[in-house]
């Protein structure tokens, strides 16, 4: 079940991009959808991450760094790997 997040801006579904990566010996593939709102640096303020057909997490990028709004039990290391993928995508 997807977490309920208050004050979330709409997603920019036209900017959805695929991702694939290896983490801890496993292959992960899915899509990342950025928020419509961007920060001063042009980076979207949050991202909705889906692995396969299943919701994984919302990853928020703010002035104080990244944080995840996600169902309990998701691997912190995998979240960090996806954040790295997003950063690289936006460089």
C-alpha positions in Angstrom: 0.0 0.0 0.0 1.3 3.5 -0.9 1.9 5.9 1.9 -0.3 9.0 2.2 1.8 12.1 1.8 0.4 15.5 2.6 1.4 18.6 0.7 2.8 16.7 -2.3 2.9 18.5 -5.6 1.6 16.8 -8.8 3.9 14.5 -10.7 5.3 15.3 -14.1 4.4 12.1 -15.8 5.7 13.3 -19.2 9.2 13.3 -17.6 9.0 9.7 -16.3 12.3 7.8 -17.0 13.2 4.1 -16.7 16.0 2.9 -14.5 17.9 -0.3 -14.0 20.7 -1.2 -11.7 22.4 -3.9 -9.9 22.4 -3.8 -6.1 23.7 -6.5 -3.7 23.7 -9.1 -6.5 20.2 -8.4 -7.6 18.9 -6.7 -10.7 16.3 -4.0 -10.3 14.3 -2.3 -13.0 11.5 0.2 -12.9 10.5 3.8 -13.5 11.0 7.1 -11.7 8.5 9.9 -12.0 9.6 13.4 -10.9 7.5 16.1 -9.3 6.2 18.9 -11.5 7.8 21.4 -9.1 11.5 21.9 -9.2 14.0 23.5 -6.8 16.2 26.5 -7.7 18.8 24.2 -9.1 16.3 22.6 -11.5 16.1 19.3 -9.7 12.6 18.1 -9.0 11.7 18.2 -5.3 10.6 14.6 -5.1 10.4 11.4 -7.1 8.0 8.5 -7.2 9.9 5.2 -7.6 8.3 2.0 -8.9 10.1 -1.3 -9.2 8.5 -3.6 -11.7 4.8 -2.8 -11.3 5.1 -2.2 -7.5 5.3 1.1 -5.7 8.7 1.3 -3.9 9.2 4.8 -2.4 8.9 8.6 -2.7 12.4 10.1 -2.6 12.5 13.8 -1.6 15.4 16.0 -2.5 15.6 19.1 -0.3 18.1 21.7 1.0 19.1 19.4 3.8 19.6 16.3 1.6 17.6 13.3 0.6 15.0 11.5 2.6 12.6 8.6 1.8 8.9 8.2 2.4 8.5 4.5 1.9 6.8 1.4 3.2 8.7 0.0 6.1 11.1 -2.8 5.2 12.7 -1.3 2.1 16.5 -1.7 2.0 18.3 1.5 2.9 21.2 0.6 0.6 18.8 0.1 -2.3 17.3 3.5 -1.6 20.7 5.1 -1.6 21.6 3.3 -4.9 18.4 4.7 -6.5 19.2 8.2 -5.2 22.6 7.8 -6.9 21.0 6.8 -10.1 18.7 9.9 -10.0 21.6 12.2 -9.3 23.6 10.8 -12.2 20.5 11.1 -14.5 20.2 14.8 -13.7 23.9 15.7 -14.0 
